Amino acid sequence: MKKKSWSKLVIILVSLLFYLFSFNTFAQQSDSLSNQFLVNLEFRPRIEYRYNHIQPPIDTISPYLFATQRNRVSLQYSNKDTWLIKAELQEIHEWNKDNLASKVSSINFYQLYFEYVTKRLKFRIGRQGVLLDNGRVFSDAPWAQQSRSHEGIRITAYSSNYSQDLFFLFTDITQAQNLEK
């Protein structure tokens, strides 16, 4: 008699659990995600071999090999469809350039901005990389180790059929010249 009652109880419990889990009563709803935090790492080494690349051939100049490396850490925190904060720190490192074993060329923020999104407009303020169209006229130069970014405000009006951008940007020329050296 006891054996039958235990088996009935087990069958009832298993069927009850099956019923609960089959209808996703404990599942997380798809729109419950309101904040998102992303971390990206980028390591980009570049090796260069130079042998008298500017002047005509001279026997007294020796070829040399050096490497540069771009390291980026990107942190992005956003609220679903409302605002976004992005900070992208980059460090350029040089190996065997000018006969030095290793040196840090620069440490700076490639991007550091706040973006607010409405139904038809986006407002972005801060340091940001700008790429227009295919990048022939104005780009953030992603192929360069330093890349280019500008301080300013970007206002984007958009819908399903069009997108228009208005920029107010400036760049410190002396800082850009120092980074080129």
N, C-alpha and C positions, 0 to 999 in steps of 0.2 A: 504494500500500500504506500509506503514512504517513497519507494523507488518511482512509482507512477507520478506522485505529486511533484517530485524534483524534476522529472523530465518535462512535465507540463509547465513548470515555472521557467525552466531554461528555454523552452520553445516560445513562451510568451515574451521573455526578455529579449531574445534574439530577434523576434518579429518586431518588437517595439523599437529596438535600435535600428533595424533595417528601415522601418518606417520613418524614423527621425532623420537619418542620413540620406535617404533617397530623395527627400524634398528640399535639401540644402538649407535647412533651418539655421545651421551654424555657419554658413558660408558668408564671406565678406562681400558686401555689396560693391558693385563696380565703380560707383561714383563717390565712394567714401574717402578716396585719396585726395587730400587737399593741399599738402605740402610735399615737395620733392627736393632731395639733396643729392647732387651728382658730383663725383670726383673723377677727374681724368688726369692721367700722367702721359707725358710725351717725351721721348728721348730721341733726338735727331742728330746723329753724328755725320760729319762731312769731312772727307779726306781730300786734300789738295796737293798736287805735285806741281811745283813751280820751277821753271828753268828759263830764266831770262825772258819773262813774258811781256815786258814793256819796251825794252831797248833792243837794238839789233844784236845779233850773236857776238858775244865777247868770251874769250877763253878763260878769263879770270873769274867769271861768275860760276859758282857751283850750283847744281840743282839741290832743292831741298823739299822735304815732305813735312806737312803739318796737318793737324786736324782741329776742327772746331766742333763743338757739341752744343746743341740747344736743348735745355731741359725746361719743361713747362709743367706746372701744377695748376689745374683749373678747378675751381670750386664754384658750383652753381646752386643757388637755393631759390626755389620758386613756389608760389602759391598758384593753385590751378587756375589758369586763364585770367589772372589779375595782375601779378607783378613778378619780377625776376631780378635777382642780384647775382652778378657774375664777377669773379675775381680770378684773374689768370696771371700768375707770377712766372716770370721767365728768367733764366740764368744762362748766359753764354760763356762757355768755357773754351779755352784755347790750349792745345797740346803741341809742344815743340815749335811754337811760332817765335821767331827772332831768337832762336837757340835757347829758349827758356823751357824747362821741363813742363810746367803747367802754370796757368794763371786764369783767374776769373776775369773775364773781359767786362761783363756788366751784369747787374741784377736790377730788374725793374718790373713794373706791371705792364704786361702787354695789353690787357683789357681790365678795366675796373669800372663797372657801370651799374646803374639802376634803371629798370625798364618797367613802365606802368602800361597796362593794356586795358583798353575799353572795347566797346562793341565794334567801333569802326576806326579807332586811332591807337597808335602806339607811341609813347613818349620814352625816349632813351636819353639819359644824361650821364656823362662821364667819359672815361678814356675807352675808345672802341676802335676796332678794325673795320674799315669800310671797303666793301667790294661792290662796284657798280657794274652791272651787266656782265660781260665776260672778263672784265679786268684789264682791258687794253688801255683805256684812258685813265682810270682811277682804280687802284686796287690796294689791298693790304699786303701785297708782295709775299705770299706764303712760301715762295721758293727761297727767299733770303733767310739767313739765319736770324736776323733781328726782326724781320717783318716790319710793317708800318702800322701805327695806330695814331689816332688823333683825339684831342679833347674837344668836347662840344655836346651839342644837342641834336638829336635826330627825331623828327616827327614823321610818322608813316600813316597815311590814310589808305585804307584798304577795304575791299569788298570781295565778293566771289569773282568779279570781272576785271578789276584793276587794282593797282597798287602805286601810290605816289609817295616819294620821299622828299623831305625838306631838311637840309643840313645847315647847321651853324657850327663850323669846325675851325680849330686853329691848332697849329703845331709849333713848338719851340724849335726854331731853326738851329740854334746853338747846340741843343741836346741832340738833334738829328745828325749834325755834323760830327759831334763827338762819338756817336755810335758808329759812324762810318769808318772811323780810323782804326 
